[in-house]
């Protein structure tokens, strides 16, 4: 897979990094710029740090983290199982101060047809995490650039989990990814973002 304009392939088959700021990041940047106090951001799964740089430029103090040290030197929740996602969200909720915000962006069930078909089957069967995908199950030329397993989402599952952790949802929606290769695009629903807040009375 050759990189598309605006896309950088990450190392160790961890996917790719977009060099664009989606609506969720733009909303977070607006919060940073409006904040009368220092704004601290934990940017997790940064790859080569595009989003971290955007937030730093807006005036935030950023703690950047990634699975690959080489990505940070050049400065993903998708690799986690369902139970691990739940644990991470609870930890993030505990770390945030009341009124603190969490912005999550991820890939969706619409990223490729095989994942979507399996998602529908598992969802109809009542599976709690229907978006669990294994690379070997994908009949897709780009699977060689993906991790061995990862999670894809729709709005129902992502909203369920952030609310379960205690967050309030400020904004949620699908993201159009025009920089994605044509065979990975699906009507502007390739990405999914949610902007949440920890209740001030918690």
C-alpha positions as CSV (number, residue, x, y, z in Angstrom):
1,X,0.0,0.0,0.0
2,X,1.5,3.3,-1.0
3,X,0.6,6.2,1.1
4,X,-2.1,8.5,-0.2
5,X,-1.6,12.3,0.0
6,X,-2.3,13.3,3.7
7,X,-1.6,9.8,5.0
8,X,1.6,8.5,6.5
9,X,2.0,4.7,7.1
10,X,3.0,3.9,10.7
11,X,5.6,1.3,11.7
12,X,5.1,-2.3,12.9
13,X,1.8,-2.6,10.9
14,X,-0.1,-0.3,13.2
15,X,-2.1,1.4,10.4
16,X,-1.6,4.9,9.3
17,X,-1.7,8.5,10.5
18,X,-3.9,11.3,8.9
19,X,-2.4,14.7,8.5
20,X,-5.8,16.5,8.8
21,X,-7.8,17.8,11.8
22,X,-11.3,16.4,11.9
23,X,-14.3,18.1,13.6
24,X,-13.6,16.6,16.9
25,X,-10.1,17.9,17.0
26,X,-11.3,21.3,15.8
27,X,-13.8,21.4,18.7
28,X,-11.1,20.5,21.2
29,X,-8.8,23.2,19.8
30,X,-11.6,25.7,20.3
31,X,-11.9,24.7,23.9
32,X,-8.1,25.1,24.3
33,X,-8.2,28.6,22.8
34,X,-11.2,29.7,24.9
35,X,-9.8,28.3,28.2
36,X,-8.8,31.1,30.7
37,X,-6.6,28.5,32.5
38,X,-3.7,26.3,31.2
39,X,-5.2,23.4,29.2
40,X,-3.6,20.0,29.6
41,X,-4.2,17.3,27.0
42,X,-3.2,13.6,26.9
43,X,-2.9,12.6,23.3
44,X,-3.0,8.8,23.1
45,X,-2.0,6.8,20.0
46,X,-0.3,9.9,18.4
47,X,1.7,8.0,15.7
48,X,4.1,10.7,14.4
49,X,2.3,13.5,16.3
50,X,0.2,15.5,13.9
51,X,-2.6,16.1,16.4
52,X,-0.2,16.8,19.2
53,X,1.4,19.5,17.1
54,X,-2.0,21.1,16.3
55,X,-2.9,21.2,20.0
56,X,0.5,22.6,21.0
57,X,0.1,25.3,18.5
58,X,-3.3,26.2,20.0
59,X,-1.7,26.6,23.3
60,X,-2.3,23.3,25.1
61,X,0.2,21.4,27.2
62,X,0.3,18.0,25.6
63,X,1.4,14.6,27.0
64,X,1.8,12.4,23.9
65,X,1.9,8.6,24.0
66,X,2.2,5.9,21.4
67,X,2.9,2.1,21.2
68,X,6.0,2.7,19.0
69,X,8.9,4.7,20.5
70,X,10.1,5.6,17.0
71,X,6.8,7.4,16.4
72,X,7.3,9.6,19.5
73,X,10.8,10.3,18.6
74,X,9.6,11.7,15.4
75,X,7.2,13.8,17.1
76,X,-3.8,3.6,18.8
77,X,-7.8,2.2,21.6
78,X,-8.3,0.3,18.3
79,X,-5.9,-2.4,19.3
80,X,-7.6,-3.1,22.6
81,X,-10.2,-5.8,23.4
82,X,-13.6,-4.8,24.6
83,X,-12.8,-5.3,28.3
84,X,-9.5,-3.4,27.9
85,X,-11.4,-0.5,26.2
86,X,-13.7,-0.4,29.2
87,X,-10.8,-0.4,31.7
88,X,-9.1,2.4,29.8
89,X,-12.2,4.6,29.7
90,X,-12.7,4.1,33.5
91,X,-9.0,5.1,34.0
92,X,-9.4,8.2,31.8
93,X,-12.6,9.2,33.7
94,X,-10.7,8.9,37.0
95,X,-7.8,10.9,35.8
96,X,-9.8,13.8,34.5
97,X,-10.9,16.6,36.7
98,X,-14.7,17.4,36.9
99,X,-15.4,19.4,33.7
100,X,-12.5,17.8,31.9
101,X,-13.1,16.6,28.3
102,X,-12.2,13.5,26.4
103,X,-12.1,13.4,22.6
104,X,-12.0,10.0,20.9
105,X,-11.7,9.3,17.2
106,X,-11.7,5.8,15.7
107,X,-12.4,3.8,12.6
108,X,-15.9,2.5,11.9
109,X,-17.6,-0.6,10.7
110,X,-17.9,1.1,7.3
111,X,-14.1,1.0,6.7
112,X,-14.4,-2.1,4.5
113,X,-17.2,-4.4,3.5
114,X,-16.0,-7.6,5.2
115,X,-15.8,-5.8,8.6
116,X,-19.3,-4.4,8.1
117,X,-20.8,-7.7,7.2
118,X,-19.3,-9.4,10.2
119,X,-20.4,-6.6,12.4
120,X,-24.0,-7.0,11.3
121,X,-23.9,-10.7,11.9
122,X,-22.4,-10.4,15.4
123,X,-24.7,-7.6,16.4
124,X,-27.8,-9.6,15.3
125,X,-26.4,-12.5,17.3
126,X,-26.3,-10.3,20.4
127,X,-22.5,-10.1,20.8
128,X,-21.4,-7.3,23.1
129,X,-18.5,-6.3,21.0
130,X,-19.5,-7.0,17.4
131,X,-16.7,-4.8,16.0
132,X,-13.8,-7.1,16.9
133,X,-11.9,-7.8,13.7
134,X,-9.0,-10.2,13.0
135,X,-6.7,-9.4,10.2
136,X,-6.8,-13.0,8.8
137,X,-10.6,-12.7,8.3
138,X,-10.2,-9.8,5.9
139,X,-10.3,-10.4,2.2
140,X,-8.7,-7.0,1.6
141,X,-5.5,-6.1,-0.1
142,X,-4.6,-3.6,2.7
143,X,-4.7,-6.1,5.5
144,X,-0.9,-6.4,5.4
145,X,-0.7,-2.9,6.8
146,X,-3.1,-3.5,9.7
147,X,-2.5,-5.0,13.1
148,X,-3.4,-8.7,13.8
149,X,-6.6,-7.6,15.5
150,X,-8.5,-4.4,16.2
151,X,-11.9,-3.0,17.0
152,X,-14.2,-1.0,14.8
153,X,-17.3,0.9,16.1
154,X,-20.6,2.3,15.3
155,X,-22.3,5.1,17.3
156,X,-24.3,2.8,19.5
157,X,-21.3,0.9,20.9
158,X,-19.1,3.9,21.4
159,X,-21.8,5.9,23.0
160,X,-22.7,3.0,25.3
161,X,-19.2,2.6,26.5
162,X,-18.4,6.3,27.2
163,X,-21.6,6.7,29.1
164,X,-20.9,3.5,31.0
165,X,-17.7,5.0,32.2
166,X,-19.6,8.1,33.5
167,X,-19.0,10.6,30.7
168,X,-21.6,12.9,29.2
169,X,-21.7,13.1,25.4
170,X,-21.4,16.6,24.1
171,X,-21.1,15.7,20.4
172,X,-20.8,12.5,18.4
173,X,-20.9,11.8,14.7
174,X,-19.3,10.1,11.7
175,X,-16.3,11.8,10.0
176,X,-15.7,12.0,6.3
177,X,-12.2,10.9,5.4
178,X,-11.6,12.2,1.9
179,X,-7.9,11.3,2.3
180,X,-8.6,7.6,2.6
181,X,-8.0,5.4,-0.5
182,X,-11.2,5.1,-2.6
183,X,-11.7,1.4,-1.6
184,X,-11.7,2.4,2.1
185,X,-14.3,5.2,1.7
186,X,-18.0,4.7,2.4
187,X,-20.3,7.7,2.2
188,X,-18.4,9.9,4.6
189,X,-18.7,7.4,7.5
190,X,-15.2,6.1,7.6
191,X,-14.3,7.8,10.9
192,X,-16.2,8.2,14.2
193,X,-15.6,10.9,16.8
194,X,-17.1,11.6,20.2
195,X,-16.4,14.6,22.4
196,X,-17.3,13.9,26.1
197,X,-17.2,15.7,29.4
198,X,-16.8,14.5,33.0
199,X,-19.8,15.9,34.9
200,X,-18.9,18.9,37.1
201,X,-20.6,17.3,40.1
202,X,-18.7,14.0,40.0
